[in-house]
């Protein structure tokens, strides 16, 4: 067996799948699923309509607002996990412990701006991806929010 150069990473076990270097945040998955016309681009109107539909499904009493526990239920259903971001504390703009449709749409509008890297008013799939350094180095490379966005932004 050939000797490894000093400082070289150990050889990868061929039975182990390669580590992922591309990921999507739960909110990015929601945004991608908001593509109502199937053109692989999400507009603010499509996102707003999807947020309204998801909120209506979670506002069982039709009170116009949901509490933090109901928000956690919403996050689990629509983002895949009760603890997925955005946090209810970030969404609840007036800090009244209730989340309205307007507050949820405001949070998604802010995220839309963050994901729309080229500022063309629509989000494509590559804008929703985050390039990471892989999991093998003690985390997701550059960390949450610090990963490189989209395939065109290779630093």
C-alpha positions as CSV (number, residue, x, y, z in Angstrom):
1,X,0.0,0.0,0.0
2,X,1.3,3.4,-1.0
3,X,2.2,5.8,1.8
4,X,0.2,9.0,2.2
5,X,2.0,12.3,1.9
6,X,2.3,14.1,5.2
7,X,-0.7,16.3,5.9
8,X,-2.9,14.7,3.2
9,X,-6.4,13.8,4.2
10,X,-7.0,10.0,4.7
11,X,-8.4,8.2,1.8
12,X,-12.2,8.0,1.6
13,X,-13.8,4.7,2.3
14,X,-15.4,3.7,-1.0
15,X,-18.4,2.3,0.9
16,X,-19.1,5.8,2.3
17,X,-21.1,8.2,0.1
18,X,-19.5,11.5,-0.7
19,X,-20.3,14.4,1.6
20,X,-22.9,16.9,0.3
21,X,-21.6,20.3,-0.6
22,X,-24.9,21.8,-1.7
23,X,-27.9,22.4,0.6
24,X,-31.2,24.2,0.8
25,X,-32.6,25.9,3.8
26,X,-36.2,24.8,4.8
27,X,-37.4,28.3,3.8
28,X,-35.8,27.8,0.4
29,X,-37.7,24.6,-0.1
30,X,-41.0,26.4,0.7
31,X,-40.1,29.1,-1.8
32,X,-39.3,26.6,-4.5
33,X,-42.6,24.9,-3.9
34,X,-44.4,28.2,-4.3
35,X,-43.8,28.2,-8.1
36,X,-47.5,28.2,-9.1
37,X,-47.1,28.4,-12.9
38,X,-44.3,25.8,-13.2
39,X,-41.8,28.1,-14.9
40,X,-39.0,27.3,-12.4
41,X,-39.1,31.0,-11.2
42,X,-40.9,32.2,-8.1
43,X,-42.3,35.7,-8.1
44,X,-43.3,37.8,-5.0
45,X,-47.0,37.3,-6.0
46,X,-46.6,33.5,-6.1
47,X,-44.8,33.4,-2.8
48,X,-47.4,35.7,-1.2
49,X,-50.2,33.4,-2.4
50,X,-48.4,30.3,-1.1
51,X,-47.8,31.9,2.3
52,X,-51.5,32.9,2.5
53,X,-52.6,29.4,1.7
54,X,-50.3,27.9,4.3
55,X,-51.4,30.4,6.9
56,X,-55.1,29.8,6.2
57,X,-54.5,26.1,6.7
58,X,-53.0,26.7,10.1
59,X,-55.4,29.4,11.3
60,X,-58.1,26.8,12.3
61,X,-60.3,29.3,14.2
62,X,-60.0,31.9,11.4
63,X,-58.9,34.4,14.1
64,X,-56.5,36.1,11.8
65,X,-53.5,35.3,13.9
66,X,-51.8,32.2,15.4
67,X,-49.9,31.7,18.6
68,X,-46.3,30.5,18.8
69,X,-47.4,26.8,19.3
70,X,-49.6,27.0,16.2
71,X,-46.6,28.6,14.4
72,X,-44.4,25.7,15.4
73,X,-47.1,23.4,14.0
74,X,-47.1,25.5,10.8
75,X,-43.3,25.3,10.6
76,X,-43.4,21.5,11.0
77,X,-46.0,21.1,8.2
78,X,-44.7,23.7,5.7
79,X,-40.9,23.9,6.5
80,X,-40.4,20.3,7.7
81,X,-39.4,21.0,11.3
82,X,-40.9,22.8,14.3
83,X,-37.6,24.6,14.9
84,X,-36.9,25.6,11.3
85,X,-36.2,29.3,10.7
86,X,-37.7,31.8,10.7
87,X,-38.2,31.9,14.5
88,X,-41.6,33.1,15.7
89,X,-39.7,35.8,17.6
90,X,-38.4,37.1,14.3
91,X,-41.7,36.9,12.6
92,X,-43.8,38.5,15.4
93,X,-43.0,42.1,14.5
94,X,-45.2,43.7,17.2
95,X,-44.1,41.1,19.8
96,X,-47.7,40.4,20.9
97,X,-47.1,36.6,21.0
98,X,-49.4,36.2,18.0
99,X,-48.4,36.0,14.3
100,X,-50.6,37.5,11.6
101,X,-50.6,36.7,7.9
102,X,-49.1,40.2,7.3
103,X,-46.2,39.4,9.7
104,X,-45.6,36.1,8.1
105,X,-45.7,37.6,4.6
106,X,-43.3,40.3,5.8
107,X,-40.9,37.7,7.0
108,X,-41.1,35.9,3.6
109,X,-40.7,39.1,1.7
110,X,-37.5,39.8,3.6
111,X,-36.2,36.3,2.8
112,X,-37.3,36.8,-0.8
113,X,-35.0,39.8,-1.0
114,X,-32.2,37.8,0.6
115,X,-32.5,34.9,-1.9
116,X,-33.0,37.1,-5.0
117,X,-29.3,37.6,-5.5
118,X,-29.5,39.1,-9.0
119,X,-32.4,41.4,-7.9
120,X,-34.5,40.6,-11.0
121,X,-37.7,40.2,-9.0
122,X,-37.9,36.4,-9.3
123,X,-36.0,33.5,-7.6
124,X,-34.7,30.6,-9.5
125,X,-33.6,27.3,-8.1
126,X,-29.9,28.1,-8.2
127,X,-30.5,31.2,-6.0
128,X,-32.0,28.9,-3.4
129,X,-29.0,26.7,-3.0
130,X,-26.2,27.2,-0.6
131,X,-22.7,25.8,-1.4
132,X,-21.1,24.4,1.7
133,X,-17.7,23.1,2.7
134,X,-19.1,19.7,3.5
135,X,-19.8,18.1,6.9
136,X,-16.5,16.4,7.4
137,X,-14.7,19.5,8.8
138,X,-16.8,20.1,11.8
139,X,-19.9,21.8,10.3
140,X,-21.3,23.2,7.2
141,X,-18.2,25.0,6.0
142,X,-18.9,28.6,6.3
143,X,-21.9,28.2,8.6
144,X,-25.6,29.1,8.5
145,X,-26.1,32.2,6.3
146,X,-22.4,32.3,5.6
147,X,-22.4,29.6,2.9
148,X,-22.0,30.7,-0.7
149,X,-25.3,31.3,-2.5
150,X,-26.2,29.8,-5.8
151,X,-24.0,28.2,-8.4
152,X,-22.9,31.5,-9.9
153,X,-21.4,32.8,-6.7
154,X,-18.2,30.8,-6.4
155,X,-15.8,32.8,-4.3
